[in-house]
Amino acid sequence: MGCRAPGRRPDVVIDEETRPLVRAPHAGDAYVSRAFEWLLDGCPLPAMLVRADGTAVRANPRWLAAFDAGGWRGCFPTLALEGGAGADDDAPRALGEHVAALGAATGRRYACELVPVDGAAALLVARGTGEALEVDQDARFDARFRELIEQFPAAIIVHRNGRFLYANPAAVRYLGYSSPAELDGLPITTAVHPNEVAEIQSRVAFMARTGLPVPERETRLVRRDGTEVLAELGAFVIDRERNPAFVVIARDITARKQLEEQVRHGRRMEAIGRLAGGIAHDFNNHLAVILNYAEFLVEALVSDPQNQRDAREIRHAAQRAAALTQQLLMFSRGDLSETETLDVNVVVEGMLEFLRRTLGADVELVTTVGRGIPSIRAARQHIEQILVNLAVNARDATPSGGELRVETGAIVVSEVNQLLHPNVAPGRYVLIEVADNGRGMSPEVASRAFEPFFTTKPDGKGTGLGLSTVYGIVTHAGGDVEVETELGRGTTVRILWPASEAVVPAASRSDAGTAEEGRRTETVLLVEDDAAVRALVARMLSREGFRVIEAIDAVEALNMVDDDQPELDLLVTDVIMPRMTGPELAIALQASYPELPMVFMSGYADDVLEHHDVQSAAVTFLPKPFSARELRDKIEVARSRAAARGF
């Protein structure tokens, strides 16, 4: 209705003599009269209750503010209540436009209206002409008090001696009943969650003792069918001295709280992702050093098998650690693996044998691939990682055997069904559904399923990065992960991946070959702020025959180029560095070296490449940690790309 509780009560009040004028015409509704006063005070229009003889009974705060508490005759000298305020006709009567003569509203024109309450009283309502009507026309403050309460959009409940006395239609619907009669006389605790009863009783006792209203508070209520809803309750006491009753105003905030929880969850996941990505970045620098110096030891200890085995174990442990940090990067959205146009069905079918081996003989793998589904843009290893992680989770959820079902298809999200998929924009999506008939998850576990390192498996049996990795990969691509699970009934994970209009290219043979030995005398500018990593990469490049110019950051690299103007054949640079990033360095060098191949290396790129004007076709990204062979391969890719663009 647009009416709400006022900040202060007016000085004009209803006394005992005039109180019957505003009571409900039904015997059981006497306690609602104070609720009418409350609603009158909250009406957004100036309004005054008058007797049949025209005597003013009560003015709301809007009237007092506009007309300085003046009576209606002084406010509108030319206004006449034709036919009397207590006419039997229930229809509102327009009284024409009148110019205000009192208070702050002096000189303003008002359209006045008389709204009968009963045969003894009526409401005089004034609305400034030219002002927008502040309440809905159909539910306007245009009928007597019972209609006001019963049309009020929030639930209004009156209870006395701990039992329901009155409930408006909104309250009846909200609590899941069919009619007010079903609530009449029921204990008020019937609709209150057991854990909230003590607090409700305390608030009632406070109002009965002091006569003061209680502020709004979030409270769990229980509907007739047993479902819980969250409401914001405010309350005040009426007739405290004689036979106190309590008026409760309840607003359903269940949907709002669910939305707030979604926002908090998204922010929490983003914060965790940033933390994970930062840790992975620093950790990968250390792993790069450990891995490659272990590799150097393996090569140097050919004549010492025992120590060579020890060096291999060091390398193997570092490789396992690198795999974990790679999953952290996928979750934190810092992984910049190269994408391609893929047919999801081809990827799934290519993984079937591996998935069967992963699941073991006790879990049956059933696949259903959709036909005619669109392609997607993705890194193949990311889709494979999703399938493997979900298969491993399914295997662990079915220790006594079971079934894993993998299906692919297509879905269109539109305004019609977006409520079912609230986390993605309207459009076409490729659907990958992985379902098992295992143990399932409780709501508490499911709510934390995407958090990294959260696991219900025994110590040493899981890293807690499976679903968080899936979440990071999919959401970074603009898709969503939907989980449907129930204890004892299994779990279904649905991947919605944005569809692509591109056509999957035909398989082609790679023509990357071994570079000519004569090209290994070229000069490379190496830029890396971590001294240990810089020394390592310089050694790798030197072993490949390059002449290496080292710089501790991009600013020093530019100074070297400006001073010496060397002939450069390749740039190998870190992405995130103090003072200037690797992409910014690349842009600065392109003016002097337009044909320069570039290799960007980083443990965590944080999407820096995506936010700078560096053309991806000329840039090759090398994730840390990497081996000498991977560095060599990326250099060849960078050269091929630069040549293809005619740089």
N, C-alpha and C positions, 0 to 999 in steps of 0.2 A: 504493500500500500504506500510505501514511501514514508510512513510515520515511524518515528523512533523515539526512544526515551530522551527527554530533554536534559540539559545540563543543570537546570534549577527549576524549582516549582514556582508558579506565579503566586502573588500575594492573595489573589481572589480564590477562595476555596468554597466547596460545597458544604453547607452546614446541615445539621440533622433535619431542619425543616424542609430544605429543598432536596435532600438526598433521594427521596422517592421519585423525583422527577427523572432521574437518570438510572433507575433500576430497570432490570430486564422485565419484560411483561410475563415471564415464566417464573413460577415460585422458586424453582431450584437454582435460579441464576442471580440471586441477590448479591452474592459475593463477587460477581463480575463487575459491579458498579465502579469499584476503585480501578479496575483494569481499564474501564472506559475513560476515567480521568487521566490515566497514564497515556492512553492512546491520543486523547484530545490534546494533551500537552505536547505530544510529539508530532502532531499534524504540521506539515510544512506551510500551511496557509493560516492567516489570521482568522480565528474562529471564537465565537462567544455563545454560550448557552443562555437562552432567555426563556422566561415564563410566558404563559399565554397572554398575560397583561403587558408584556414587553419589558418586564423588569429583568435586569442583567443578573445572572446567577454565577457564572464562571467564565473567565477569559483565559485563553491559552497564552504561552509566552510570546508567540508571534504577534498576537493582538496587542499585548502590553508593550512590546518593543516598538510597534508601529504607531500606536495611538496614546502612549503614556497612560495606560490604564483608564482611559476615558470611556464613559458609557456610549452605547451605540448612537443615542440621540445627539450627543455632543460631537461625535466623530462625523456623523452624516446628517446634518440638520434637515436635509430635504428628503431623507428616507422615511417611508411609512410602511409599517407592517400590515399591509392590507389583509383583512380577514382574520387577523390575530395570529399569534405564534402557535397556538394550540389547535390549528385546524385539523380536521379529521383526515384530510387527503394526505397520503404518504409521499406523494411526488414532490421533489424539490421545486421551489418557486423562484424564478428569476425576478429580482427586485430592481433591475436596471443598473446603470452606471452612475456613480456619485463621487464627488470630489471630497477628499478627506479634509477635515477642518481642525484636527488636533494632532499633536505629537510630531514625530520625525516624518510622518507620512503626509503632513499638511501640503495641500496642493496637488497631490497625486490622485489619479482617477482609479476607482475600484469598481469592479463588477461584483455586486452583492447578490447573495442567494440565501434563501431560507429553507432549511432542511428539517422537516418535522421529526421529532423524536417519539412523542406520543401525544395524547390529547392535551397534555399539560405543559409541554415545553418544545423548543425547537433550537436548531443551531443556526446562527447567523454567520455565514462564511463570506470573507472578502478576498477577492483576488485582483491584484493589480493588473490593469489592462496593459497588454503588450508584453507581460511576463509569460514565459513558457509554463504550461501546466505541469506541475511537478509530480503528479501521481497519475497512474493509469486511469483513463476515463471510466472504464467499466467498474474499477474497484476504488473510485474516488471517494473521498470522505463525503458521501452523498446519501447516507441512510442512517438510521438510528444505530445506537451503540452495539447491539447484538450483531448486526450485519458487519459492522467494523471489525469486530473480533473474529467472526466466523470467516471473513474473507482475508484475514491477515495471513500473509504467506508463511510466517514462522509459526511453529507450534506454540499454542498457549494452553497451559494446564493450570487448573485451580484445584488445590487439595487441602483437606481439612481433617485433622485427627488422623493423619497418615493415610488417608484414602482419597481416591479420585472423586472430585465433586463436579468438575466440568473439563471438557477437552474440546477444543475447536476442531473443525474438519482437518486442518493441516496436521494437528497432533494425532488424530485418529489414523490418518494415512501413514504418518511417519512411524508410528509404533506398530503398524501392520494389522490394525483391526478394521472391521467393516462398518461399525457404527459407534457413536458415543455410548450407547446403552451397554455395550460389551465392556467398557471401561468403568462405568459407573459403580462406585463402591469398592473397586479392587484396591488392595494395598498399593501405595505408590511405589514400594520397593519391587513390585512385579516388573516394572519397566527399568529398573536400575541394576547395573552390573553388581554382583555380590561384593566385589572389592571396592565399590564406590559408596556402599550404603552408609558406612560410618561417617564419611565426609558429608553426605547429604543430610544426615541427621544432625550433625554439628552445625551446618548452615541454617537449618530450620530453627534449631534452638537459639542461635544468635539472633535471627530476625524476631522470634517471639519475645526474646528478652529485651532487645534494644529498639525494635520498631524500624531499624534501618535496613535498606536493601543490601543484598550481597552482590559483589561484582561478578561479571561473567567468568565462567571457568569451564575448561574442557572436561567433559564427563562421558564415560561410557554408559550407554543405555542398551537395553535388550528388547528386541522386537518380539512380537507374539510367536514367531517361528523359531526363536532362540538365537537369531543372528545378532551380532553386535554392531552398533553404529556409534559414531563419535559425534557428540553435540556440544555446543557452547551454550551453557545455561546461565541465565540471569534470573533473579527472583526478588520479590518484595512481599511484605505482609500487608493484609488489609483487615480492618475491624479488629485490631490487636487487643483493644481494651475489653471488647465484649465476647466475641467468639472468633478468634483469629483463624484466618485462612491464608494460603500462600499462593501467589500467582507466579508461575514459572514461564519464562519465554525461552524456547529452545530453537537453535538454528543448527541444521545438519551441516557438519563440516567434514564428513567422511571423505568426500571427493577431494576437498581442498588439502586435507592432510595426506592423502595418497599422492597428490601431485607434489606437495612439499617433500615427501619422502623420496620420490623419484629424483627431484632436483638435488637433494642432499646426497643420494646415492651416486648420482652422476659426478658431483663435485668431489666426493670421497674417492671415487675411482680415478678421477683426473689427478687428484693430489698424489694418490698412490703411484699412478703412472709416472708422474714427474719425478718422484723420489726414486722409483725403480730405474727409470732411464738414466738419471744422474749417477746412480751407483754403477750401472752397467757401463757407462762411458768410462769412468775412472778404472773400473775393474778390467775392462778390455785392454787398456793401455798396459797394465801389468801382465795380463795374460799373453799379450803379443810378445813381450820380452821373454817370458818364461818358455813359451812354446818354441820360439825360434832359436834361442840359445840352447834349449834341449835338443833341437834338431841339429845344431852345429856339433854338439857333443856326440850324438849318434853317428854322424859322419866321421868325426875324428877318432872314434874309439873302435874302429873296425878290428884292430888287432887286440882289443881287450874286451872279449865277449861279456864278461860279468858286469863291468862298468857300463857297457853299451846297453845291457838289459835294464840297468838302473835308470839310465838316461831315457830309454823308451817309456818306462813307467812314469817318469816325470812328465814326459810329453803327453802320455795318455790321460793322466789326471788333469792336465791343463786343458786338453781337448774336451773332457767332460764338463769342466767349469765353463768353458767357452760356449758349450751347448746350452747351459742354464742361462747365461747372460743373453744369449740370442733369444730365448723365450721371453726374458724380461723386456727386451727391446720390442718384441712383437706386441706385448701387452701395452707398453708405454707409447706406442705409435712412433717410435723413432727408427724403425727398420725401413730402409729405403731400397729393398730388393726390387729389381727391375720387373716391370709388369709386361704382360703380353695378352693378346686376345686368345681366350681359351674356350673350348667346349667342355663344360663340366662333366658331361657323360664320358668323354674320353679320359679325363683325369680319374674319375671314379673307377672306370673299368680297368685302367692301368694299375690301380692300387689294390684290386681285389685279392690277388694272390698274397701280397704282403699283409693285408688285413687279416686274411685267414690264418696266416702263420702267427700273427700277433694275438688273435683271439684264442687260438688253440682248438683242440678237437671237441671240447665240451660246449662251445658256443657256435650255433649255426648262423651263418651269414646269409641274409636274404636281401637281394637288391632289386629295385624297380626303377628303371630310368625313364624319364619322360621323353617324349618325342617332340621334335620341333621347338625345343626351348631355345631362347636366345643365348648368345655368347656373353662372356663377362671379361672385364679387364682385371687381371690379377697376376701375381707371381705364382707360378705352378707349385713351388715348394710350400707356399702358404696354404693352398687348398689341400695339398697332401698332408701338411702338418695338422690342419683342422680334422681331417678324417682319422689320422692316427691317434690324436689326443682323445677324440670322442670314442674311438674303438677301445682304447686302453681303459677309459673310465667305465665303459660298458662291461668289459671283461672283469674288472675288479668288482663291479656291482652284481655279477652273476657267478659267484665262486662255485656253485654247484651245477653250472651249465645253464643254458638258456638260448635266447635268440637275439640277434642284432639285425635290425632292418634299416637299410640305407635306401632312400628314395630321392629322386630329383624331379623337379617340375618347374613351373613358372607361375607367378602370381602378379596381379595388378593391384596396387594399393591406390584407392581413390577416396573421395570424401565419404562414400557410402560405408566403406569398411575400415577407415583409418583408425577408428576407436579400437579395433582389434590389433592394430600394429602402430601404436602411438609414437614409437621412437624413430620412424622413418618417414621421409617425405613421400607424397604421392608419386607414383611412377611404376615402371615394370621392374620386377625382381626375379632372379633365379632362386629357387628354393632347394636347399639341401636339408633333408630331414633324416636324423639318426635317432633311432628309438631302440630301447632294450626293455626286457621284461624282468629286470632285476629288482634290487631292494628298494629303489627310489630314495627320495630325500624328504626330510621333514621341512616345514616352512622356514624354520630357523636356519637350517643348513642351506636351503635353496637361496635364501636372501644374501648369503655370503659366498655363494659358489664362484663368483667371478673375481673374488679378492685374491691377489697373488699370495702364495705360501699358505693359504687356508686349505686344510685337508682334514678329513676324518679318518684317514688311513693310519695304521700303526707307524711308529717312528721307523724311518728307514725304508718305508714302502711307497712313499710318494713325495713329490716336491711341492704340491699345491699350485703348480703353474699350468696345469692342463687347460682348464676352462678359462683362466685369465688370459692365456695366450690366444685362445680362440676369440675371446671377447675383443682383445686389442686388434687382432688382424681384421675382424669383420667390421667393427665400428670405424676403424681408420679408413676403410673403403667406402663408408657411407651406408653400410648395412646395419643389421641388428641380429642379436642372438635371443631367441625366445625359448624359455625352458618351461616345460610342463611336467610335473613330477608329483608322485604320491607314494608315501611309504607302503611297501608291499606290492605296488602296482607298476613300478618301473619309471623310466625317465625318457622323455622325448625332447630332443634339442633341434630347433628349427633355425637354419641359417638363411637370412634374407640378404642376397648379394645383388647390388644394382646391375641391371642388364645393360649390355652394350649393343649398339647398332652395327658394330664392326663385324666383318666376316672373318672367321678363323682361317688364317693362311695355310696353304698346303705345306706339308712337311718338306723341308729343304735341307740339303746337306750343308754342314758347316765347312766353309772354305778357309777357316783360320789355320794357318800353318806356322811352322817354325820360322822365326825371323832369321834373316841372314846374319851371319857372324859379323860382317863388315859394319852392321848398323849398331853394334854394341859399343862403339867408341863415342857415342853421342853424349851430349851434356844434358843433365837433368837438374832442375832446381827443386830441391827438397825443403819443404817448409813444415816444421813440426815443433810445437812448444815444449813437449815432454822430452827431456834430454836423453833418457834411456831409450825411448822409442825412436828418436831421431838417429841415434848412434846405430841402432839395430837396422833400420831401413837403409841407412847409408851403406852399411856393410853388405846388405842384400844386393843393392844396386851395383856396388863396386864388384861383387862377385859375378854379376852379369855383364861386366865390362863397361859400365857407364862411368863417365866423369861426373862427380857429384858436387854441386854447390849447396852448402847447407845454410839455412837461416832459421833463427829461433822463433820468428813470427812473421806475419805478412808485411809489417812495416819495415823490418830489416830487409826482407826480400826485395821490396820496392826500392829501398835505398841502394842495395847492391846493383840492381838493374840500372838505376839512374846513373850511378857512378861509373860502372864498368861496361855497361851495354854488352853483355855476353851474348853469344849465339846459343840460344836455348832450343833443344829438341823435344823437351818434355817437362811438364809441371806435375809434381807429386806433392800434394798439400793436405794438411789436416783441415777439417771443416770448422770446428769451433776453437778459436784462439783469442787471446787478449788483444784488445785494440782494433783488430780487423779480422773478419772471418775469411775462410778460404774462398768462398764464392766472390766476396768483394775483391780479393786479390786477383782472381781470375778475370774479373771485369776490367780491372786496372791494367792487366797485362795484355788484354786482347787488342788494344790500340797499337802496341808495338810488336806483338807476336800474334797476328790474326790466325795463323795456321798451327798454333801450338796445341798439341794433344794434352789433355788434362786428366789426372787421376785424383779423385777426392777420397781420402781415407778418414774414417772416424769410428769410434766405438759407439757414438750416439749422435746422429745428425740433427735430431730434433726438428726435422723438416726445414732446415736452413736452406737447402737447395731449392725447395719448392717456393720459397719466398724471395728469391733473388733472380735477377735477369740473367741467368746462365742457361743457355739452351741445352736441354737434356740430351739431345742427340750427339752433342760434342763432349759430353761429360760422362766419365765412367766412375762409378762409386765402388769403393773397396772397403767392406766392413772389417773392423778390427775384432779379434786378432786374425791375422792372415799368415799364410806360409809364403816362402820364396816363390814357389810355383804359382800360387794365386796372384801374387804381385806381378810376376812375369806375364801371366795370361791377361790380366787387366791392362797392362801396358800395351799389349798387342791389340786389344779391343779398342783402346783409346786412339791408337794410331789409325786403325781401320775407319773409325767413325770420323775422325778429322779429315781423312783423305776423301771419304764419301761426300762430305759436305763441301769439299773444294777449298778448304782453308789453306 
